[in-house]
Amino acid sequence: MSQRTEAEAIVRSHVLWAMGGGLIPIPLVDFAAVTAIQLEMLQQLARVYGVDYTQSNGKAFVSALTGTTFARLGASLLKALPGVGTLIGGASMSLTSGASTYAVGQVAINHFANSGNLSNFVEEQVKSAYDTAFERGKSYVSDLENDKKDEAADIYQALEKLGSLKAQGILTEEEFQTKKQQLLDRL
């Protein structure tokens, strides 16, 4: 597996985790969780590219990219409003968290691939790259959500077919349960 392929897989998994972290209903806890996810992703990317990683350099890099990210903070605080604030804030924070994590990952990959490390970045350049990647990240997150919905629909169809095969006597109960569990594990 190439470095780029491995790095993209790391980013994808952390984007999904960040989207989930953005759904944490407690304001500011969600923000802290997403930041921790981004730092973990950065550490894994640094390992892939052979870049030295320290927690303080990681925090400096993520802070330089995301700044205060008022949009994320605003979405987090919106959750404090009872009812609709929780729903709107959660959805907004999930999208923003995923897009931000995608952007941090893409900037890190490009920086590391060009012999950069966590102490030789030019803040204005990486911030500009982050802003561009953040916009692409919104589409990336949206596509991930659609892929997950499509995959879930495919799994439910496969479960129906599996049940039909069992009802017809083509599959034994044991075969049915094994295949059913394999499909459910993909959800």
C-alpha positions as a printed NumPy array, in Angstrom:
array([[  0.   ,   0.   ,   0.   ],
       [  1.403,   3.407,  -0.949],
       [  1.886,   6.16 ,   1.596],
       [ -0.835,   8.227,  -0.084],
       [ -3.331,   5.345,  -0.032],
       [ -2.591,   4.606,   3.608],
       [ -2.836,   8.307,   4.475],
       [ -6.175,   8.692,   2.675],
       [ -7.554,   5.702,   4.597],
       [ -6.456,   7.325,   7.858],
       [ -8.146,  10.593,   6.904],
       [-11.371,   8.836,   5.888],
       [-11.68 ,   6.923,   9.159],
       [-10.963,  10.035,  11.222],
       [-13.476,  12.084,   9.226],
       [-16.117,   9.506,  10.142],
       [-15.059,   9.628,  13.799],
       [-15.119,  13.444,  13.744],
       [-18.608,  13.433,  12.26 ],
       [-19.702,  11.235,  15.139],
       [-17.852,  13.43 ,  17.627],
       [-19.696,  16.434,  16.245],
       [-22.963,  14.77 ,  17.254],
       [-22.057,  14.678,  20.966],
       [-24.948,  16.645,  22.49 ],
       [-22.887,  18.485,  25.108],
       [-21.593,  21.872,  23.938],
       [-17.788,  22.249,  23.918],
       [-17.297,  18.547,  24.747],
       [-17.961,  17.848,  21.071],
       [-15.386,  20.492,  20.11 ],
       [-12.767,  18.923,  22.386],
       [-13.529,  15.437,  21.075],
       [-13.093,  16.524,  17.447],
       [ -9.807,  18.258,  18.264],
       [ -8.551,  15.061,  19.927],
       [ -9.58 ,  13.064,  16.838],
       [ -7.697,  15.489,  14.587],
       [ -4.572,  15.228,  16.731],
       [ -4.737,  11.428,  16.642],
       [ -5.088,  11.566,  12.849],
       [ -2.139,  13.925,  12.576],
       [ -0.013,  11.593,  14.702],
       [ -0.881,   8.627,  12.467],
       [ -0.16 ,  10.633,   9.296],
       [  3.182,  11.747,  10.721],
       [  4.038,   8.092,  11.378],
       [  3.143,   7.143,   7.766],
       [  5.404,   9.889,   6.392],
       [  8.202,   9.389,   8.918],
       [  7.707,  12.825,  10.468],
       [  8.547,  13.412,  14.133],
       [  5.416,  14.079,  16.148],
       [  5.02 ,  15.73 ,  19.517],
       [  1.735,  16.677,  21.116],
       [  2.754,  20.332,  21.306],
       [  3.787,  20.495,  17.63 ],
       [  0.574,  18.694,  16.675],
       [ -1.522,  21.187,  18.619],
       [  0.348,  24.108,  17.058],
       [ -0.251,  22.715,  13.556],
       [ -3.963,  22.045,  14.106],
       [ -4.427,  25.449,  15.779],
       [ -2.678,  27.204,  12.901],
       [ -5.033,  25.505,  10.46 ],
       [ -8.333,  25.667,  12.252],
       [ -7.735,  28.843,  14.242],
       [-10.655,  29.411,  16.51 ],
       [-13.023,  28.072,  13.842],
       [-15.963,  30.155,  14.944],
       [-18.352,  28.129,  12.791],
       [-17.571,  24.933,  14.712],
       [-17.739,  26.715,  18.031],
       [-21.037,  28.359,  17.064],
       [-22.542,  25.025,  16.056],
       [-21.379,  23.534,  19.324],
       [-22.922,  26.332,  21.388],
       [-26.16 ,  26.142,  19.383],
       [-26.686,  22.734,  20.997],
       [-27.303,  24.492,  24.302],
       [-30.699,  25.613,  23.017],
       [-33.304,  23.043,  24.032],
       [-34.937,  20.955,  21.307],
       [-34.331,  22.338,  17.856],
       [-30.953,  23.809,  18.836],
       [-29.678,  20.348,  19.664],
       [-30.822,  18.961,  16.306],
       [-29.575,  21.839,  14.16 ],
       [-26.378,  22.256,  16.166],
       [-25.652,  18.525,  16.011],
       [-26.144,  18.29 ,  12.252],
       [-24.139,  21.448,  11.632],
       [-21.345,  20.422,  13.99 ],
       [-21.151,  16.958,  12.414],
       [-20.74 ,  18.397,   8.902],
       [-18.294,  21.071,  10.004],
       [-16.257,  18.629,  12.115],
       [-15.967,  16.162,   9.257],
       [-15.01 ,  18.865,   6.741],
       [-12.462,  20.378,   9.123],
       [-10.89 ,  16.988,   9.822],
       [-10.722,  16.271,   6.098],
       [ -9.005,  19.634,   5.54 ],
       [ -6.472,  19.1  ,   8.342],
       [ -5.687,  15.67 ,   6.921],
       [ -5.269,  16.888,   3.34 ],
       [ -3.022,  19.772,   4.348],
       [ -0.903,  17.447,   6.497],
       [ -0.59 ,  14.881,   3.695],
       [  0.502,  17.514,   1.18 ],
       [  2.882,  19.14 ,   3.645],
       [  4.464,  15.844,   4.719],
       [  4.679,  14.546,   1.13 ],
       [  6.725,  17.648,   0.236],
       [  9.297,  17.006,   2.984],
       [  7.504,  19.229,   5.477],
       [  7.301,  18.562,   9.176],
       [  5.393,  19.956,  12.117],
       [  7.879,  22.71 ,  12.854],
       [  8.643,  24.073,   9.377],
       [  5.241,  25.099,   8.068],
       [  4.371,  28.632,   6.975],
       [  1.155,  29.479,   8.772],
       [ -0.318,  31.666,   6.022],
       [  0.291,  28.978,   3.389],
       [ -1.163,  26.092,   5.368],
       [ -4.126,  28.222,   6.468],
       [ -4.891,  29.088,   2.85 ],
       [ -4.594,  25.414,   1.877],
       [ -6.856,  24.51 ,   4.816],
       [ -9.562,  26.955,   3.715],
       [ -9.595,  25.452,   0.216],
       [ -9.578,  21.894,   1.535],
       [-12.356,  22.734,   4.021],
       [-14.664,  23.65 ,   1.135],
       [-13.817,  20.356,  -0.617],
       [-14.33 ,  18.629,   2.724],
       [-17.984,  19.652,   2.824],
       [-18.603,  17.711,  -0.409],
       [-16.455,  14.83 ,   0.83 ],
       [-18.543,  14.551,   4.015],
       [-21.774,  14.76 ,   2.063],
       [-20.574,  11.995,  -0.276],
       [-19.584,   9.838,   2.719],
       [-23.051,  10.259,   4.203],
       [-24.658,   9.26 ,   0.894],
       [-22.314,   6.276,   0.52 ],
       [-23.235,   5.092,   4.019],
       [-26.961,   5.377,   3.195],
       [-26.496,   3.496,  -0.088],
       [-24.451,   0.791,   1.632],
       [-27.091,   0.405,   4.343],
       [-29.825,   0.041,   1.709],
       [-27.751,  -2.608,  -0.096],
       [-27.246,  -4.496,   3.149],
       [-30.967,  -4.467,   3.944],
       [-31.738,  -5.793,   0.442],
       [-29.141,  -8.531,   0.898],
       [-30.727,  -9.446,   4.241],
       [-34.125,  -9.766,   2.559],
       [-32.66 , -12.035,  -0.128],
       [-30.889, -14.047,   2.534],
       [-34.18 , -14.514,   4.398],
       [-35.822, -15.626,   1.174],
       [-33.082, -18.195,   0.536],
       [-33.546, -19.533,   4.067],
       [-37.328, -19.679,   3.627],
       [-36.853, -21.653,   0.396],
       [-34.626, -24.129,   2.223],
       [-31.534, -23.211,   0.212],
       [-29.701, -22.027,   3.333],
       [-29.607, -23.788,   6.674],
       [-30.326, -21.844,   9.85 ],
       [-26.62 , -21.86 ,  10.692],
       [-25.616, -20.558,   7.232],
       [-28.322, -17.91 ,   7.443],
       [-27.179, -16.7  ,  10.881],
       [-23.519, -16.586,   9.807],
       [-24.237, -14.58 ,   6.636],
       [-26.703, -12.348,   8.457],
       [-24.102, -11.477,  11.096],
       [-21.507, -10.714,   8.407],
       [-23.921,  -8.285,   6.758],
       [-24.922,  -6.649,  10.042],
       [-21.268,  -6.2  ,  10.975],
       [-20.882,  -3.987,   7.886],
       [-23.474,  -1.505,   9.239]])
